[in-house]
Structure formats: structure tokens, C-alpha cells
Amino acid sequence: MFYVFNKQKICTYLVSLITVVILFCVAGAIGNENKTVQTSAGNEKLLPIYNVETNEKKVAFTMNCAW
């Protein structure tokens, strides 16, 4: 199999490669900022409420979309 390269293909490949390298450099520079995130998690582990004792006949439907 033979690969044929001409000036237009070489320029296209170089521009693509340079663009990818620049994007990685910019992403790396932006991602290196020291950011701290405060969380409300303490030493206690909160558990979800699955059922509650009651005399009333009720049904609840929940969906966890973040899961």
C-alpha cells in the first residue's frame, strides 16, 4: 500500500496537529488552578429514608436522576 502526500495534505495534517497541541496546552493551563470545594460531609454517614411508620395509606414515588 502506498501513501501519497502532497503539500496540501501535509499542511492540513500540520494545522490539525498544532491545533490539538494548543488545545491540550490551554486545557492543562486552565485545569492547574488550585480550587477548593467545600462539602457538607462530616464523620456521620447519612442514610436515605426508605419507609416511615404511619397509619395512613400513602404511596410515594421518587427518582434519583443524579445517580
C-alpha positions as CSV (number, residue, x, y, z in Angstrom):
1,M,0.0,0.0,0.0
2,F,1.4,3.4,-1.0
3,Y,0.7,6.7,0.8
4,V,0.8,9.8,-1.4
5,F,1.5,13.1,0.3
6,N,1.3,16.4,-1.3
7,K,1.8,19.9,0.0
8,Q,-1.9,20.4,0.8
9,K,-2.2,17.2,2.8
10,I,1.0,17.9,4.8
11,C,-0.3,21.4,5.6
12,T,-3.7,20.1,6.7
13,Y,-2.1,17.5,9.0
14,L,0.3,20.1,10.5
15,V,-2.5,22.5,11.2
16,S,-4.6,19.8,12.8
17,L,-1.7,18.6,14.9
18,I,-0.8,22.1,16.1
19,T,-4.5,22.8,16.9
20,V,-4.7,19.7,19.1
21,V,-1.4,20.5,20.9
22,I,-2.6,24.1,21.6
23,L,-6.0,22.8,22.9
24,F,-4.2,20.4,25.3
25,C,-1.9,23.2,26.5
26,V,-4.8,25.5,27.1
27,A,-6.8,22.8,28.9
28,G,-3.8,22.0,31.0
29,A,-3.2,25.6,32.0
30,I,-6.9,26.1,33.0
31,G,-7.0,22.8,34.9
32,N,-4.0,23.6,37.1
33,E,-5.7,26.3,39.1
34,N,-5.9,25.4,42.8
35,K,-9.6,25.1,43.5
36,T,-11.1,24.0,46.8
37,V,-14.6,22.7,47.2
38,Q,-16.4,22.7,50.5
39,T,-18.5,19.7,51.2
40,S,-21.1,19.2,53.9
41,A,-20.0,15.7,54.6
42,G,-18.9,15.1,58.2
43,N,-18.0,12.0,60.1
44,E,-21.6,10.8,60.1
45,K,-22.9,8.9,57.1
46,L,-26.4,9.9,56.2
47,L,-28.7,7.1,55.1
48,P,-31.8,7.6,52.9
49,I,-35.2,7.1,54.4
50,Y,-36.8,4.1,52.9
51,N,-40.0,3.9,54.9
52,V,-41.9,5.6,57.8
53,E,-44.3,4.0,60.2
54,T,-47.7,5.6,59.8
55,N,-51.4,4.6,59.9
56,E,-52.3,6.5,56.8
57,K,-52.4,4.7,53.4
58,K,-50.0,6.7,51.2
59,V,-47.5,5.8,48.4
60,A,-44.6,7.9,47.4
61,F,-42.6,7.6,44.2
62,T,-39.1,9.0,43.9
63,M,-36.4,9.0,41.2
64,N,-32.7,9.6,41.7
65,C,-31.7,11.3,38.5
66,A,-28.2,12.2,39.7
67,W,-27.3,8.5,40.2
